[in-house]
Amino acid sequence: MLIVGTGGMGREVLGFLLLYAKTHPLCFYDENKETPELLYKKFPVLHSVEEVKKHFIKSDNKFIVAVGHPRTREKLTIKMETMGGELASFICPGSAIFPFNDTYKGVFVHPGVGISHGVKMGRSCILHTNATIGHDVKMGNYVNVGPNSSLIGPLIIGDYCYIGANASVLPNVQLGKNVIISAGAVADADVGDNETVYK
Protein backbone atom coordinates (compact mmCIF):
# COMPACT_ATOMS: atom_id res chain seq x y z
CA MET A 1 0.00 0.00 0.00
CA LEU A 2 1.31 3.43 -0.96
CA ILE A 3 0.42 6.28 1.42
CA VAL A 4 0.49 9.60 -0.43
CA GLY A 5 1.66 12.29 1.99
CA THR A 6 4.01 12.14 4.97
CA GLY A 7 2.42 14.89 7.07
CA GLY A 8 0.13 14.59 10.07
CA MET A 9 -2.62 12.70 8.28
CA GLY A 10 -0.15 10.45 6.48
CA ARG A 11 1.31 9.38 9.80
CA GLU A 12 -2.18 8.81 11.22
CA VAL A 13 -3.01 6.55 8.28
CA LEU A 14 0.28 4.71 8.81
CA GLY A 15 -0.63 4.05 12.43
CA PHE A 16 -4.08 2.70 11.60
CA LEU A 17 -2.75 0.47 8.81
CA LEU A 18 -0.07 -0.93 11.11
CA LEU A 19 -2.70 -1.68 13.75
CA TYR A 20 -5.35 -3.16 11.51
CA ALA A 21 -3.75 -4.24 8.20
CA LYS A 22 -0.52 -5.83 9.30
CA THR A 23 -0.05 -7.92 6.16
CA HIS A 24 0.52 -4.94 3.85
CA PRO A 25 4.04 -3.70 3.07
CA LEU A 26 3.79 0.08 3.39
CA CYS A 27 5.64 2.97 1.76
CA PHE A 28 5.06 6.67 1.15
CA TYR A 29 5.09 9.18 -1.66
CA ASP A 30 6.00 12.81 -1.03
CA GLU A 31 6.89 15.42 -3.66
CA ASN A 32 9.02 17.30 -1.13
CA LYS A 33 12.62 16.26 -1.81
CA GLU A 34 13.58 17.28 1.74
CA THR A 35 11.54 14.41 3.19
CA PRO A 36 13.89 11.63 4.40
CA GLU A 37 14.33 8.46 2.35
CA LEU A 38 12.98 6.41 5.27
CA LEU A 39 10.13 7.54 7.54
CA TYR A 40 10.68 6.39 11.12
CA LYS A 41 13.88 4.78 9.77
CA LYS A 42 11.73 1.99 8.36
CA PHE A 43 9.20 3.01 5.67
CA PRO A 44 10.55 3.99 2.22
CA VAL A 45 9.56 7.39 0.84
CA LEU A 46 9.28 7.69 -2.94
CA HIS A 47 9.91 11.13 -4.41
CA SER A 48 9.50 10.80 -8.16
CA VAL A 49 6.91 9.74 -10.71
CA GLU A 50 9.35 7.11 -12.01
CA GLU A 51 9.67 5.54 -8.55
CA VAL A 52 5.91 5.41 -8.12
CA LYS A 53 5.36 3.82 -11.53
CA LYS A 54 7.94 1.13 -10.74
CA HIS A 55 6.33 0.52 -7.35
CA PHE A 56 2.87 0.11 -8.90
CA ILE A 57 4.21 -2.39 -11.46
CA LYS A 58 6.54 -4.43 -9.25
CA SER A 59 4.88 -4.34 -5.84
CA ASP A 60 1.33 -3.11 -5.26
CA ASN A 61 -0.74 -0.52 -7.12
CA LYS A 62 -3.13 0.33 -4.28
CA PHE A 63 -2.84 3.78 -2.70
CA ILE A 64 -4.48 6.08 -0.16
CA VAL A 65 -4.11 9.85 -0.38
CA ALA A 66 -3.57 11.00 3.21
CA VAL A 67 -3.83 14.74 2.67
CA GLY A 68 -6.43 16.86 4.45
CA HIS A 69 -7.03 19.58 1.87
CA PRO A 70 -9.82 18.28 -0.41
CA ARG A 71 -8.65 19.87 -3.68
CA THR A 72 -5.07 18.70 -3.11
CA ARG A 73 -6.38 15.22 -2.33
CA GLU A 74 -8.26 15.21 -5.64
CA LYS A 75 -5.20 16.37 -7.58
CA LEU A 76 -2.98 13.70 -6.05
CA THR A 77 -5.62 10.99 -6.51
CA ILE A 78 -5.85 11.73 -10.22
CA LYS A 79 -2.06 11.84 -10.48
CA MET A 80 -1.70 8.42 -8.87
CA GLU A 81 -4.43 6.94 -11.07
CA THR A 82 -2.75 8.21 -14.25
CA MET A 83 0.37 6.32 -13.13
CA GLY A 84 -1.55 3.06 -12.81
CA GLY A 85 -2.57 3.26 -9.15
CA GLU A 86 -5.83 1.94 -7.75
CA LEU A 87 -7.56 4.12 -5.15
CA ALA A 88 -8.10 2.03 -2.02
CA SER A 89 -10.58 2.32 0.84
CA PHE A 90 -9.90 1.47 4.44
CA ILE A 91 -12.44 1.19 7.25
CA CYS A 92 -10.94 0.80 10.71
CA PRO A 93 -12.40 -1.80 13.03
CA GLY A 94 -14.40 -0.22 15.81
CA SER A 95 -16.60 1.75 13.43
CA ALA A 96 -20.31 0.95 13.27
CA ILE A 97 -21.62 0.96 9.71
CA PHE A 98 -25.04 -0.12 8.46
CA PRO A 99 -24.36 -3.15 6.24
CA PHE A 100 -26.43 -2.31 3.15
CA ASN A 101 -24.98 1.08 2.22
CA ASP A 102 -23.19 1.61 -1.09
CA THR A 103 -19.52 0.67 -1.32
CA TYR A 104 -17.33 3.70 -0.75
CA LYS A 105 -14.47 4.29 -3.21
CA GLY A 106 -11.30 5.58 -1.58
CA VAL A 107 -12.79 6.48 1.80
CA PHE A 108 -10.79 6.32 5.00
CA VAL A 109 -12.91 5.72 8.10
CA HIS A 110 -11.28 6.16 11.51
CA PRO A 111 -12.28 4.13 14.60
CA GLY A 112 -15.47 5.05 16.43
CA VAL A 113 -17.30 6.37 13.36
CA GLY A 114 -21.02 5.59 13.15
CA ILE A 115 -22.76 5.46 9.77
CA SER A 116 -26.52 4.89 9.55
CA HIS A 117 -28.60 3.56 6.62
CA GLY A 118 -29.17 5.18 3.25
CA VAL A 119 -25.79 6.93 3.31
CA LYS A 120 -24.03 7.62 0.02
CA MET A 121 -20.49 8.92 -0.30
CA GLY A 122 -18.40 10.14 -3.18
CA ARG A 123 -14.74 9.43 -3.78
CA SER A 124 -12.00 9.78 -1.21
CA CYS A 125 -13.97 11.06 1.78
CA ILE A 126 -12.24 11.03 5.16
CA LEU A 127 -14.28 10.43 8.33
CA HIS A 128 -12.36 11.16 11.51
CA THR A 129 -12.65 9.50 14.90
CA ASN A 130 -16.12 9.40 16.50
CA ALA A 131 -17.89 11.23 13.67
CA THR A 132 -21.55 10.24 13.26
CA ILE A 133 -23.31 10.12 9.89
CA GLY A 134 -27.09 9.94 10.18
CA HIS A 135 -29.53 8.24 7.83
CA ASP A 136 -29.92 9.37 4.22
CA VAL A 137 -26.88 11.62 4.16
CA LYS A 138 -25.66 12.21 0.59
CA MET A 139 -22.01 13.20 0.55
CA GLY A 140 -20.03 14.40 -2.47
CA ASN A 141 -16.42 13.78 -3.43
CA TYR A 142 -13.36 14.62 -1.30
CA VAL A 143 -15.29 15.59 1.81
CA ASN A 144 -13.61 15.79 5.24
CA VAL A 145 -15.70 15.09 8.34
CA GLY A 146 -13.86 16.09 11.51
CA PRO A 147 -13.64 14.21 14.81
CA ASN A 148 -16.74 14.15 17.02
CA SER A 149 -18.82 15.91 14.37
CA SER A 150 -22.44 15.00 13.55
CA LEU A 151 -24.22 14.96 10.22
CA ILE A 152 -27.88 14.46 11.07
CA GLY A 153 -29.76 13.29 8.00
CA PRO A 154 -31.40 13.59 5.72
CA LEU A 155 -29.06 16.15 4.17
CA ILE A 156 -26.82 16.82 1.17
CA ILE A 157 -23.15 17.75 1.30
CA GLY A 158 -21.40 18.99 -1.84
CA ASP A 159 -17.95 18.15 -3.12
CA TYR A 160 -14.84 19.39 -1.24
CA CYS A 161 -16.68 20.32 1.96
CA TYR A 162 -14.75 20.45 5.22
CA ILE A 163 -16.70 19.76 8.42
CA GLY A 164 -14.64 20.81 11.45
CA ALA A 165 -14.21 18.98 14.75
CA ASN A 166 -17.32 18.95 16.97
CA ALA A 167 -19.40 20.62 14.25
CA SER A 168 -22.99 19.67 13.44
CA VAL A 169 -25.08 19.80 10.29
CA LEU A 170 -28.79 19.54 11.05
CA PRO A 171 -31.48 17.67 9.06
CA ASN A 172 -32.81 18.90 5.72
CA VAL A 173 -29.81 21.15 5.12
CA GLN A 174 -27.94 21.33 1.82
CA LEU A 175 -24.29 22.38 1.69
CA GLY A 176 -22.90 23.56 -1.64
CA LYS A 177 -19.42 22.79 -2.91
CA ASN A 178 -16.27 23.80 -1.02
CA VAL A 179 -18.17 24.76 2.15
CA ILE A 180 -16.36 24.97 5.50
CA ILE A 181 -18.24 24.34 8.74
CA SER A 182 -15.79 25.55 11.36
CA ALA A 183 -14.97 23.63 14.52
CA GLY A 184 -17.90 23.60 16.93
CA ALA A 185 -20.25 25.38 14.50
CA VAL A 186 -23.83 24.34 13.72
CA ALA A 187 -25.22 24.51 10.17
CA ASP A 188 -29.02 24.76 10.52
CA ALA A 189 -29.83 26.25 7.09
CA ASP A 190 -28.64 25.78 3.52
CA VAL A 191 -25.13 27.05 2.76
CA GLY A 192 -24.03 28.22 -0.69
CA ASP A 193 -20.88 27.29 -2.56
CA ASN A 194 -17.57 28.47 -1.06
CA GLU A 195 -19.17 29.82 2.12
CA THR A 196 -17.96 29.32 5.71
CA VAL A 197 -20.18 28.81 8.76
CA TYR A 198 -18.50 30.09 11.91
CA LYS A 199 -19.20 29.14 15.49
N, C-alpha and C positions, 0 to 999 in steps of 0.2 A: 504494500500500500504506500502510495506517495502522498505525503502531507504537503500541501502547497502553503507556504508561509511558516516562518520560524518565530513569530512574535508571540504575544500572550495567548491568543486563541490557538495558534499552532501547538504550543506546549500543552495547553489544556487537552486538545484532541489527542496528542501523544499519550498523555496520562490515561485517558479513557480507553484508548486502544490497547495499551499495555495491560490494563486491568481486565478488559473484557474480550479481547481478541488476540490472545497470546500467540496464536499460530502464525500471524502475519509478520514477515520481515518488513521493517518500516524504514523509510528514508524521507528526506525533505527536499523541497525545491524553494530556493529564494534567489531573486534577481540581484539582491545586494551582494556584491563581490566581497564585502567586508565580513560577511557572515562566515564563521569558522567552517572548515571542511567536515568536522564532526561535531554534532550537537550533543552535549553531555558526554563528550569523548567516546561516543558509541554509535550515533546515528548519522549516516552519511548525508551531506547536504549537496545537492546538485545545483549548479549555477548557470548552466547554459542549456539552450534548446537541444543541442546535439546530445548532451548527457541524458536529458529527459527522454528523447526519442529512443536512445539505446536501452534505457531502463524499461520503457514500455514494451520493447521488442523482446528483450532477453529475460526480463524478470516478471513483472506484473504491470498491467496497464490500468489498474484501478487507482483512482485518486480522490482526495477530499480537499476542497479549498477552504482552509482554516483562516479566513480573513474576515474581519467584522464588517468593513464597509461594503454595502450591497453592490454598488456599481463596480468596485474593484473585484469583488468576488465573481461577478458576471464576466468581466473581462478575462480574468485568469481561468475561469471554467472553459470559456470558448477557446482560449489559447491551448489549454491542455487537450481538449477534444480534437483540435486541428492537428495535434501531434500524435494522435492515435490513442489517447487516454479514454477511459470509461469512468464517468462520474459515478461515485459510489455513495450509498447511504449507510448510516450507522445509527442504530437505536440502542442506547445504553440499557442494560438490565436495570430494573428498579423504576422504569417508567410504566404508566398504566394507560394502555391504548386500546380503544374499542376495536375488536378484531375484524370488522367488515368495512373499514375505511379503504379508500384508494391507496395503492402503493405510492410511496413518496420517492421521487427521483432526486438523489443527492442531498437529502436532509440529514442533519446531525441533531439527534435528540439526546439531551443530557439526562442524567438520573433524576427521578422525582417528577418528571413531566407527566401531566394527565391530559389525555386527548379523548374527547367524547365522540359520539357517533355523527355521521354525516359531514365529517371534516374533509376538506379538500385542500391540498397544498400544491403550490407550484414547485419549480426547481430550486434546489439548493437553499432551502430555508434552514435557519438555525434556531432551535428552541432550547433556551438555557434552563438551568436547574430550577425545578419546582414551578415552572410556568404551567398554567392551566388553560386549555383550549376547549371551550364549550361546544355544544352541539351546533351543527350546521354553520360552522365558520368556513368561509371561502377565502383562502389565502393565496396571493399571487406569488410571483417568482422573487427569489433573493430577499426574503423577509427575515428580519431578526426579531426574535421575541425574547426580551430580557428576563433575568431571574426573578421569580416570585411575581410575575405579571399575570394578568387574567384577561382573556378574551372571552367575553360572555355572549355566546351566540343566540340567535343567528346574527351574523354580520359579515361584511365584505372588507377585505384588506387588499389594497393594490400592490403592485410590484414595488420593490425596493423600500418598503416601509421599515421603520426602526422603532420598535416598542421598547421603551426604557425599563429598567428594573423597577419593580413594584408599581408599574403603571396598570391601568385598567381601561378596556374598551367595552362599553356597555351595549346591550342588545339593540339590534335594528339600526346600527350605525354603519356608514360606509366611509372608508378611508380611501382617498385617491392614491396616486402613485407618489413615491418618494416623500411620504409623510413621516414626521418624527413626533412620537408621543414621549415627552421627556419623563425622566425618572419620577415616579410617584404621581404623575398626572392622571386625570380621568377624562377620557373622550366620551362625551354623552350626546354628541350631535355629529352630523356628517362633517368631514374635513376634506377640503379641496387639495388638489395636487400641490406638492412642494410646501405645504404649510406645516407649522410646528405648533403643538399644543403644549403649553407650559403648565407647571404645577400651580 
